[in-house]
């Protein structure tokens, strides 16, 4: 009976350790590293560069403002969920498109400067 109990406890401990290692490999120690990993793995453009992160009216949901293909202006946005957990930072696709004020990123068509 004791052997069975020790075996069950051992399997449980191994399961918890495996879960922790799995979660740790999917999270990053810093927010910037998590965002960079998201851009590299999920944005379909080869040369996407992060310009800024715009806050929205929804908690933990942000817009990544990206510049692609050598462009001088922001030409792509990505709605993402950025969250910090006990394991680190994680960035995932957002299933909702929240409201955001992007007026400070508007570019004057004549001068090509930010308004």
ZIBELMO-V790138 format. One record per residue. N is the residue number from 0. PHI is phi as a letter, one per 30 degrees, with the letter a starting at -180 (* if undefined). PSI is psi in degrees with one decimal (999 if undefined). Layout:
# ZIBELMO-V790138
N_PHI_PSI ; N_PHI_PSI
This chain:
# ZIBELMO-V790138
0_*_-41.4 ; 1_d_-39.2 ; 2_d_-41.9 ; 3_d_-42.6 ; 4_d_-43.2 ; 5_d_-38.8 ; 6_d_-44.8 ; 7_d_-43.2 ; 8_d_-40.5 ; 9_d_-43.9 ; 10_d_-41.3 ; 11_d_-45.0 ; 12_d_-42.8 ; 13_d_-39.2 ; 14_d_-43.7 ; 15_d_-43.6 ; 16_d_-42.2 ; 17_d_-42.4 ; 18_d_-43.4 ; 19_d_-43.8 ; 20_d_-42.2 ; 21_d_-46.8 ; 22_d_-40.3 ; 23_d_-35.7 ; 24_d_-17.4 ; 25_c_-3.7 ; 26_c_162.4 ; 27_b_150.4 ; 28_d_-21.9 ; 29_b_155.6 ; 30_d_-41.3 ; 31_d_-40.3 ; 32_d_-38.6 ; 33_d_-41.6 ; 34_d_-43.9 ; 35_e_-43.6 ; 36_d_-41.1 ; 37_d_-45.9 ; 38_d_-45.4 ; 39_d_-41.6 ; 40_c_-23.0 ; 41_c_-17.0 ; 42_d_126.6 ; 43_d_6.3 ; 44_c_136.9 ; 45_d_-37.9 ; 46_c_38.9 ; 47_d_132.8 ; 48_b_136.5 ; 49_d_126.5 ; 50_c_-48.4 ; 51_a_169.4 ; 52_b_120.3 ; 53_c_129.6 ; 54_d_150.0 ; 55_c_-177.2 ; 56_d_6.0 ; 57_c_135.5 ; 58_d_135.2 ; 59_i_5.7 ; 60_c_129.6 ; 61_b_163.1 ; 62_c_126.5 ; 63_d_122.7 ; 64_c_117.6 ; 65_c_150.7 ; 66_c_129.3 ; 67_b_159.6 ; 68_h_40.0 ; 69_i_14.5 ; 70_d_152.3 ; 71_d_-9.8 ; 72_b_165.4 ; 73_d_121.6 ; 74_b_4.4 ; 75_b_140.8 ; 76_b_155.3 ; 77_b_122.6 ; 78_d_119.3 ; 79_b_159.6 ; 80_c_122.4 ; 81_c_118.9 ; 82_b_148.1 ; 83_c_128.2 ; 84_b_-176.8 ; 85_d_-24.3 ; 86_d_-15.7 ; 87_k_-161.7 ; 88_c_144.5 ; 89_b_134.7 ; 90_c_125.9 ; 91_b_163.1 ; 92_d_143.0 ; 93_c_135.1 ; 94_d_-9.0 ; 95_c_157.4 ; 96_c_92.4 ; 97_d_168.6 ; 98_d_142.1 ; 99_b_145.7 ; 100_c_106.1 ; 101_c_16.0 ; 102_d_-30.2 ; 103_d_-6.5 ; 104_c_4.5 ; 105_d_144.1 ; 106_c_133.9 ; 107_d_127.2 ; 108_d_-24.4 ; 109_d_-45.8 ; 110_c_-12.7 ; 111_i_24.4 ; 112_c_157.5 ; 113_d_142.0 ; 114_d_999
